[in-house]
Amino acid sequence: MAAKQKILIVDDDENIAELISLYLTKECFETSIVYDGESALEQLASFKPNLILLDLMLPGIDGYEVCREIRRSNNVPIIMLSAKGETFDKVLGLELGADDYIIKPFEPKELIARVKAVLRRYNAPQAQDGASQHVQCAVYPDLVINLDNYSVQYYGKNIEMPPKELELLYFLASSPNQVFTREQLLDHIWGYDYIGDSRTVDVHIKRIREKIKDHDCWAIDTVWGIGYKFILKH
């Protein structure tokens, strides 16, 4: 029997945390609940969760700072929970490395669907298909993006990237000089069921550009008012 996937719930509202745990347990997840940021960082090492549900308004260290601290050394998927629905708050959460953002109050079914969707994307690299020998790799001067083992090599060095950043980079690089709208990229990388806006794409492109600078032979190009493309320079 496969081991249960672990969800760390970080919320200072005990009632909400217990309710979330109840619904996740019914879906055969193993859960652990903590009520503040410091405990969340401690549990990260001991509980080793497969995903973290992280409330933003926490006593002591807030959710933004917890996310920032986790992302310094760990790519575990993070879904932020917040009563704040402003675009600025969503974008800030995504810029800090969150994988998704859910506004309170939310329906339990939506939460479960988001958790499963993020875990599917994150677990895709570990899925092995012995019948398929097709190598998904985009190779350019000083850049190798391998979707089979979810690795990026830039000037010979491994670059750490969360799954969605890597998938977005690979998707653009595997179709050089083709323009994709933000909506097309959202549909392909996040799926048609993703409830978000096109700013999500902009945030992830920004984070990719911070790690992968334009090259003499290629670049990630912004097509103003439309979207993005991976261009080859001749």
C-alpha angles and dihedrals in degrees: 000000000000116000116257116257113247124231121193111207115203112187132128091212102089094196094053092044092051092047092051090048091051094054093045092048089053087056089054097256122139111231139195124189128210127172105208141039098252092054089049091057091048093049091049089071099038103036096036095205124204089216138008126217102203125191114209100214103067131150114256107356109032125222094261092057092044090053092048091050094048093049092057090075111001137060096196109146114262127197113191120217119203144154086217110097100174117127090235092059093047093048092047091052092050092046090055090056107269115151096211141359126218123192120221130268096046136166114254090230091057091050092050091047092051092048092051093045093052092046091050090055093044095046094047093093091059094051109108123198111188092191093058118075096166109129114218102205133137114202126192133154107299092352130090120173113189115189092182094068097016096240134141123200117194117182087344095306127111112245119207111231132166112241097259094050090051093046091050092049092047093048092053094042093048089060103042119197092009116126117226124191119229089249092054091050091048091051094047101041103030099026134239091280093059112120104209144093136259092261085079089070092049092052093051093046088052091053092047091051090053089060102032116045123199114276132214088249103037144012144177103251129200114224100203115235092006117053140261144311138187105236130201114215117219 
